[in-house]
Amino acid sequence: MKLLKKILITLLVVFVIAQFFGPEKNEGELASMDAFYAETNPSAEVKHILEVSCNDCHSNVTRYPWYNKITPVNYWLAEHVNDGKKHFNISNWEGTSTKRKDHKFEELIGMVEEKEMPLESYTWSHTDAKLTDAQRKSVIDWAKQVRLKYSLEPKPE
C-alpha cells in the first residue's frame, strides 16, 4: 500500500509541475483571414459557418476552450490545430497559387460531403460547430462557385 501511495503522490506532483508548461498558442490576428474572405466572397451564412466550425483549426486564430489550460490536453489540442493548418490554412491564403487554392477547395468539398469535417472530436465540445445538411450544402455550393472562379482565371504559362 505504501508503494501505491508513493506512486500516486509522484504522479500528482508530476501532473502539477506539468501545468506550468504548454505548447505555443495559435493566437494570430483576425486580419490574417481578410484576403481569404475577400477572394472567396462567402455569404454571411457561410462566413458564420466557417467562423464557428472551421477557423479554430484552419487559421492562425484559435478560440481556446477552458480545458486548454490543462496539460496534457493542451498538447493534444495543439497537435490538432497544427495538423489542420498544415492541410488548409486560410490565414496563409495570400501568395498561394491558384492551382493549389483550387485543390484545397476540391479537398474541402470532399471532406464536407463525406462528413469528415468538422472532426467529430471537435464537435464533441463545440456542439455549435456541428453542421446540418443545409449548412453542408451551403458550404459545398459556395466552394464549387469558388472553384469555378479559379477555373476561369488565366493559367500562368
C-alpha positions in Angstrom: 0.0 0.0 0.0 2.9 2.4 0.8 4.3 1.8 -2.7 1.0 2.6 -4.4 0.7 5.8 -2.3 4.2 6.9 -3.3 3.4 6.3 -6.9 0.2 8.3 -6.7 1.9 11.2 -5.0 4.7 11.2 -7.5 2.2 11.2 -10.4 0.3 14.1 -8.8 3.5 16.1 -8.4 4.4 15.5 -12.0 0.9 16.5 -13.1 1.1 19.7 -11.1 4.5 20.6 -12.4 3.4 19.9 -16.0 0.7 22.6 -15.6 3.5 25.2 -15.8 4.4 24.1 -19.3 2.5 24.0 -22.5 2.7 24.4 -26.3 2.7 27.7 -28.1 -0.7 29.1 -28.7 -2.2 29.8 -32.1 -3.2 33.4 -31.4 -2.7 35.3 -34.6 -4.5 38.4 -36.0 -8.1 38.2 -37.3 -6.9 40.4 -40.2 -4.9 37.4 -41.4 -8.1 35.9 -42.8 -9.2 39.1 -44.8 -7.5 38.0 -48.0 -9.3 34.7 -48.0 -12.7 36.2 -47.3 -12.2 38.9 -49.9 -11.1 36.4 -52.6 -13.7 33.7 -51.9 -16.6 36.0 -51.0 -18.6 33.7 -48.8 -22.2 34.7 -48.0 -22.9 35.8 -44.4 -24.2 32.4 -43.6 -21.1 30.5 -45.0 -18.8 33.0 -43.3 -20.5 32.3 -40.0 -20.2 28.5 -40.5 -16.5 29.0 -41.3 -16.0 31.1 -38.1 -17.8 28.6 -35.9 -16.8 25.3 -37.5 -13.5 25.7 -39.3 -11.3 28.7 -38.3 -10.1 27.3 -35.0 -8.1 24.6 -36.7 -7.7 26.1 -40.2 -6.4 29.6 -39.5 -3.8 31.4 -37.3 -6.5 32.4 -34.9 -7.9 29.8 -32.4 -10.5 30.4 -29.7 -9.3 28.1 -27.0 -11.7 26.4 -24.6 -11.2 26.5 -20.8 -9.7 23.0 -20.8 -6.8 24.1 -23.0 -5.1 25.2 -19.8 -4.8 21.6 -18.6 -1.7 19.7 -19.6 -1.6 17.2 -21.5 -4.9 18.2 -23.1 -3.3 21.4 -24.4 -0.7 19.4 -26.3 -3.4 17.2 -27.9 -5.3 20.4 -29.0 -2.1 22.0 -30.3 -1.4 18.9 -32.4 -5.0 19.0 -33.9 -4.6 22.7 -34.7 -1.2 22.3 -36.3 -2.4 19.4 -38.4 -5.4 21.3 -39.5 -3.3 24.3 -40.5 -0.9 22.0 -42.4 -3.7 20.8 -44.6 -5.7 24.1 -45.1 -4.8 27.5 -43.6 -6.9 30.4 -44.6 -4.5 32.8 -42.9 -1.8 32.0 -45.4 -4.1 32.3 -48.5 -2.3 35.3 -50.0 0.5 34.3 -52.3 -0.8 30.7 -52.7 -1.0 29.6 -56.3 -4.5 29.4 -58.0 -3.8 25.7 -58.7 -3.2 25.0 -55.0 -6.2 27.1 -53.9 -8.4 25.1 -56.3 -7.0 21.8 -55.0 -7.7 22.9 -51.4 -11.3 23.7 -52.3 -11.6 20.3 -54.1 -10.5 18.7 -50.8 -12.8 20.9 -48.8 -15.8 19.8 -50.8 -14.9 16.1 -50.5 -14.4 16.4 -46.7 -17.6 18.2 -46.1 -19.6 15.9 -48.4 -18.2 12.8 -46.6 -19.0 14.5 -43.2 -15.3 14.2 -42.3 -15.2 17.8 -41.4 -15.5 19.2 -38.9 -13.9 16.5 -36.9 -16.2 14.6 -34.5 -13.6 15.1 -31.7 -14.0 18.9 -32.3 -17.8 18.8 -32.3 -18.0 16.9 -29.0 -17.0 20.1 -27.1 -18.1 22.6 -29.8 -21.7 21.5 -30.4 -22.4 24.7 -32.3 -19.8 23.5 -34.9 -21.9 20.5 -36.0 -23.2 21.1 -39.5 -26.7 20.4 -40.6 -27.4 19.1 -44.0 -28.5 22.5 -45.2 -25.3 24.1 -43.8 -23.2 21.4 -45.6 -25.0 22.2 -48.8 -24.3 25.9 -48.4 -20.6 25.4 -47.8 -20.4 22.9 -50.7 -22.3 25.2 -53.1 -20.0 28.2 -52.1 -16.9 26.1 -52.5 -18.0 24.9 -56.0 -18.5 28.6 -57.0 -15.0 29.4 -55.8 -13.6 26.5 -57.8 -15.5 27.7 -60.9 -13.9 31.2 -60.4 -10.5 29.6 -60.2 -11.1 27.5 -63.3 -11.9 30.7 -65.3 -8.7 32.5 -64.2 -5.9 32.6 -66.8 -3.3 30.0 -66.3 0.4 31.1 -66.0 2.5 30.0 -69.0 
